[in-house]
Amino acid sequence: MIVFKKRVLRLLLAGSLLVLLVGLPGCDDDDSSNNSNNTNNTNNGNYCDNTCADVVAAACTNGPPDVANCEQGCTASQIGCPVEFAALVQCAGDNPSYTCNADDLPETVGCETEHQDLYDCLFGVPDTCVETCPDVVAAGCANGPSTVEECEEGCSEALMDCPIEFGTLMTCGGTNPTYSCDADDTVIMDGCEDTHYELFACMSGVPSSCVQTCSDVVAAQCDFSPADLDDCYVGCSDSATSCPVEYEALMTCGGADPSFSCGPGGMVYLEGCESSHDELYACLWDTPVECVTACPLVMEANCDNGPPSLEECFSGCASSAATCATEFDALMQCADTDPSYSCDVNGMVYADGCETEHEALYTCMSMN
């Protein structure tokens, strides 16, 4: 069974659901642990692979548009209603044929009753969800489903939206899965935490590492923390997409149990991985890593003629590095790894102990 965060999930309209289901019978029947009536069709190998092309070829108006869509529906059907699915596969045999029924949906010739039983199961609550939701609710997690009905609704949606991840989680849990609350008080399948986060990631459309870390990032409550989970998911996904090398380096550094706190300027940092986080920030802001280190401290100086925002500091610093590279490098070398900044009588920002180098940079910039 699965675990659900309390968020609005995409509801499948009836027509869309039918499109997912009409690729039956199908799916890899090699795994028949829950299907005592399954004939396995060993002569045909993967039954889904062998039949979905014919289902699509039936060209029913409300049928699946392509083989991939057919296979997704068949996977969800096998997991959600294993008894009904196995009965349909057994009826269909090794060489099923398909026609369009009165609703212009593909139907297995000679197995109309079995096909309707499967539809009835899938349009209701899948057997898998009925069997496991009481245990999920009993875990009593604040961010889990509060009722069996709520759990069954979320479970059905997860099965339809993410059948591969759902099936992998079910396989991990075995015949007697148990559930507990994770650090975010969300229900999680014991011993299958990573697999469960993969399902959450599929349902939310973000990388699983974002699902695992965003609650802690928001909870750090830094000045530049994301406002909420959705905000964090968006930013985290953008980081993974825009700067994949730096993002993966940071996630690798954080390990299995990352923690976050506030760094200079109110920026969020993964503890013990500050250098890697600076590299990611530098990539995201398209600015040298030295600017990532310096700008939060520059902002803390709060000089009258200093940059008005952290974003403008990053931009201005990057421009300085590109336009006056020699002077910029000299200033960074002088400031070293632990710079501090103060305001002069004109409200300009200066690196303490590096006034000469800073003045040279200002002069260069004014001439370009």
N, C-alpha and C positions, 0 to 999 in steps of 0.2 A: 504494500500500500504506500501511498505517498503522503507527503506533508505539504501543507499549503500555508503560505503567508497570506495575510488578509489584504488583498489588493484586488482591484477590478480586473477580471480576466476576460478575454474575448469570448463571447458567447457564439456558438455555432448556430446559424439558422438551419432550419430543417432541410432546406434544399442543399445546403453545403454539406450537411452531415450525410445525406444520401449519396452525394458524389463520392464521399470517402468510403462508403460501405459497399458500393456495388462491385468492387473488385473481388468478390467472394465466389468460390472458396479460394484461399490463397495463403501465403506466408510459409515460412520455413517450418514444416511439420516434424523436423528432426527432434524438436523438444516437445515431447508428448507427456511430460510429467503430470500435467493437469488435465490431460485428455485421454481418459481411459478407453474411449471409443474410437480414437484416432487410428486410421489405417496406415498412416505414415507415408504411403505412396512412395516407397523406397525406389521403385523402378523409375520414377519420374524425377527423383532428386528434390529440388526445392519446388514445391507445388505452386507457390506464388509466382515464381519466375516462369513456370511453364504454362500458367493459365491466364495471367493478366493481359498478355498480348491479345488473346482471344476475346477477353471481356471488352477491351477497348475496341476491338474490331467489330463487335456487335453494333457499335455506332448508335447507341440509344441516346436520346436527347438528354436525359438526366443521368447518364453514365459518367464514369471518370474520363477526363479529357486526355489522359495519357497514362502510360504504364506506371510511372513513378507515383502518381496520385492513387492509382489502384493498389499498388503495393503498400502505401502508407495506410490506406483504409483496411487492408487485410491484416496488417500487423496489429492495428488497434483492435480489430474484431477478435483475433485469436487470443489476445491478452485479456480483453474485457469480458468475453463470453465464451470461455473455452469449451464448455459442454455443447452449446448450440453450434459453435464453429466446427467441432469434431464431428457432430452428427451430419452437418452439411457436407463436409469433406468425404465422409464415408459414403453418403448417398451419391455424391458426384462421381466417385470412382476415379480412375486414372486418366480418362479421356472425356471430360465434361464438355458440353456444348451450351451455348448461351443464346437467349432470345430476349426481346424487349417485352416487359409485361404491360399491363394496362396503364401504369403510370410512366411508361417509357423508361423503365429502369432495367438494366441487365438482370436476368434471372437464369439460374441453372435449370436446364430442361430436365423435367422429371423429378425435381427436388423443390417444388414450389412450397410445400409445407415446411420443410427444413429451413428454407431461405427466409420465410416469414417469421419463423421462431427466432432466428438470429436477429432479424430487424427489430422484433418486439423487445428482445433483450437489450440491444444497443440503444434503442430510443428510450428505454427506461433507465435504470441504474445498472451498469455492468456488474456481473457477479463478483468480480474481484473487489470492487468498491464496497459492495454489500458486506462481504466477508471481513474486511479489514478496518472499515471506518470506526466501528465501536472501540477498537484498541487505540486508534489514532486520537479520538476524542478523549478517551480515558487518560491519556498522557497529561491532560490538563494544562497545556502550555498557553500562555497569554496570547501569543500570536499564531496559535493554531485554530482550527475550526472549533466553534463552541457547541455545535450540535452535530448529530450524525447526518442530518439532512444537508447541512452546509458542507460537511466533508464529502458526502456523496456527489454533490454538485461539482465541487472543485476537482474531485477525483475523476469524474467523467470528462471534464474539460481537459485535464492533464493527459488522459489517455488519448483523446482525439487530437489534441494539439501537438503532443510530443510522444508518439507511440514508441519510438526507439528508446528514448531515455527512460520512459515509464517501464518498458519491458526489462531493460537492464537493471533497474532498481528492484523489480519484482524477483528477478533471478538472484540478485545479491541477497535479498531477504530470506529466500528459501521458503519452507512450508510454515514456519512459525516466527515471523518477524516480530520484533519488539520495538517500542518507540520511547523516546525521552525528549527532553527539551534542551536545545543547544544554548549557547551563550546569549542569543537574542530572544530566548524564550519561544522559539519556533519548534514545532514537532520535527524530529529527525529520526530516520530509521537507524537503530543501533548497529554499528559495524559497517554501515553503508553510507557514511557521511559524505564522502566525495561524490559518490554516485547520485546521492540525493541533491547535492548542490548543482550537479549537472542538469538535473531535471528542473530545478528552480531557474537555472540560467536559460534553459530552453523556453520556459514559460514566460519569463520576463524579457527575453530577447537580448540579454547581456552576457558577457563572459562569466563563467562560474566563479572566477577569482573575484569579480566585482560583487557577486552575490555574497561571497564569504567575508569580504572585508568592509563593505560599505556601511554596515551598521556601526562598526567600530569607528570608522572615519567620521560619521555624523556625530557619534557620541563624544568625540574629542572636543567638540564645541569650540574650535579655533575661530579666529576672526575670519579666516578664509575657508572654513569648512563648508561643504555643501549644505544647503538649507534643510534637505530631507533626503530620504532614500532615493526617490525618483531623480532628484537633482544629482545625487552621487552616481547613480547608474548611468545617467547620460554622460557625465564627465569621465567616469571610469571607462566606459565603452569608447569614448572619443580618444582617450589616452591609448587604449589597446590597439585602436585602428590607426591613429596618426603616428604613434611612436612605438611600434611593436618591439623593437630591440630593447629600448630603454625600459619599457613596461615589463617585459619578461625578466629582465635583469633584476628589477625591483621586486617582482613577485618571488623570484628564486631566492633573493636575499632574505625576504620575510619569512620563508619557510611555512610550516604547517600552522603556526600559532602567532601570527603577526599582531603587533600592538601599535597604537598610534598616539601621538601627543603633539603639542603645539610647539613650533620652532620660531625662529626670528620673524618678526613681522606678522605673527599670527597665522603662518602657513602650516598646514598639516604635514607631519613627517612620520614615516615608518621608522620606529625606534630601532637603532642599530644599523640602519640602512640610509643614513642621511645623505651620503655621497651619491648613492644610486638614485635617491629621490631628487636630488639637485639635477642630475643628468636628465631625468624625465621632465622636470619642470623646464629645463633649458630647451629641450626639444619642443615641448608644447608651446612655449612662448617665443620660440625661434630667436633665442638670445644666448650669448655665451654663458657657460656655467658660472663664470665669475660674477656675472650680473645677478644670477639667481642668489648667490651668496651675499652680495653687497646690497641689493635694493631693499630688502626688508629692513636692514639696519639704517639705510639712508632715510627710509620713511619714518623710522622711529626718532630720528634727529628732529623731524618736524620743523624744518627751516622754512622761513617765509618765501624764499625763492627756490625752494627745492621742488622736486616733481610732485604734482598734485595727487597722483595715485600710483599704486604699485605697477599697474599696467604701463603707465607712461614712463615710469622709471626703467622698466625692462626695455621698452622701445628705445628710449633715449640712450640707455647704456649700450644696447646693440649697435645703434648708430655711431656712437663714439668709438666702439671697437672696430667698426668697419672703416670709418672715415679717418681716424687718427690712431692707427694701430700701434705705432711706436710709443706715443705718449700714453695710450691706454695700457699697454703692457708694462710700461715703467711704473705707472700708478698701482697696478695690480701686484706687481712684484714688491713694491714698497709696503703696501697694505698687508701683504702676506695672508695668512690663513685666519687671523683673528682681528679684523679691522674694527675701528670705531669711528664715528662720524660726529662732527659738530658744525655749528653755524658760525660764519664770520659776521662782521659788523653789517654787511649788506644782505644778510639772510641767505647767503650761498652755502651750499654743503661742501665741506672739506673733510678728507680723510685725515684723522689725527696723526701727526707726525709725518705726513706726506703732503704738506701744503705746497711745496715747490712743484712736485709732480702733478698735483691736481691743478695748479695754476697753468702749467704747461698744456694740460689737456683742454682746459677752458679756452686758452688762447688759440690752440689749433682749431677747435670747433668753431670759434667765432670767425675764423678766416676761411671757413669752408661752407 
